[in-house]
Amino acid sequence: MAIIDVHHHWINEADYLDHLLREMDRLGVERAGLMALGAPFQRLFLTVPEPVGCCDNKALAAAVKQHPDRFYGYGFFHLGVDEPQLVDWFAEQGFPAVKFHIPKWDYDDERAFAVYERAQANNMFCIFHTGVSTLPEPMPELRASSARCRPIMLDAISNVFPDLTLIIAHLGVCWGEEAATLCRILPNVYADLSGNLHGWRASKSTAWWKEMLYWPDAHRKILFGSDVHYNGLADAVTDQTRIMREMGWNQEQINCVLYDNAANLLAGARS
């Protein structure tokens, strides 16, 4: 059973990618979409006392080029801070996708449309953090607000940029019904199920999943993503597969989520 992980953070620990590759080999994860969010997230998922280095977009570009068959890169774009031309640089590095998190503007603020326009022109796709979150350590100067990260904001983006594929990370967390509805109605919107084993998925019953993902082709709009340290990758695969089996999805439908949907997105993008 081949797997593509569409949501994996490069963590600031020594030899992290080497350890991740070994775990991917063990679990049958063919490829992982890597994110490197720089200084605000340098302590994300740390299992050591202090971070080693600070993974950012430039470091990510070099790392992906060393393992192009195993990793692809999401360029981190800080909405309201970075200039739209940064998306062109991402494309030059071979990144097929853009990652949005801790935005200073709402995702559907029209000032952001120049960014999405460049992503669409470069045939890239975009993944948006959605739901309530906190930074790994307090950074009040960032003025981070989860209110700017509601899934419903992708509705306007989808309609203005119909050729731009949008991924709702974490199925919206507390806004799961919003996220699922957008996936059902809008052809260019998908969602991943990423998050740690004891996070937002832990409280959801099988009945909840069936209520959210009730339409016949729901399995074609959902993606496997881990969003955990590499030592939690196996649990992520097991837990998300369990959810799908308990919903009654067959192996073909499960394979769509674990591999086929992501493979199709990547085939249509830059890499």
Steps between C-alpha positions, in 0.01 A plus 500: 500500500677815376449828686563869431513726806381845388572677831834451674707762682879494482587513870809676635678190625833355389468252209122532507453429130721190515287363784183595313614320185566180693154517656343570162676193358373287788140613456480512122477880479621569149516877523442780750410865454742695720439834668767716663339794676808675635544690826140505631491119496858409588379310810216320328484131603847510658606188691837651599564791740605753237446534124785420264513771236183653361341335199367757253409531133860523376610196699191313380580571136845343543363199691233421243756514220703236682200263517266599215348153478406495872416859594322793344498848649233740617633853493386675818332831417428736790188676377508873570879497541658341190479649151309312226822458300613245758263250336701532177815415695326193639419394145862553393608265781266232369250520785161380374308661784467787748429478874303769686499537879486780763361746243479868583203529263194278466568240232227653279620858537524639147851627574603133497359434154826603330668212687242244389514635146873424487449153644237425237719641221788278614273192507550452874255392768450653846454358848345715772524446871145504634356476850613622839873474566769646721863574427764272653601793723345843564572755224258789563666715236359270228139583597403145399127430500318177419198709399681573172525128426141387449439258212208706369749763385615262228158533335583840350849386397358193327253705301749766390771244421322188368823346367678528835479187717445581869560263793333557836743372761360299793148495347447837668536358856207668683351607166479149358154540350610813317803317364308191393231707330758693299661172391162366392388807306819652355692291246840653579484464881643203694575435866762305692440317829831598658562545871644306790336188638355676806398817319181603321421153356503334844151618596330415171271197486444281198154657473660847478727391215208346314301821545782722372617282209165359392495560124598216262828647375625643830803271487618688189528830689689386812878467539727328748721741694694438819602837652696318771860421595632205301458283809124555475471419130403137555221602739372751244477232230332253736250748640387650171471156342291388799261793451446413135445132571250581775312721253471196276733621226647220291870460418468684169348801677767488772773487235356817346555681829837349581651535154300555182353843573836647593672333205248660265554843655876470466474375142302812412739738677860596441663175617 
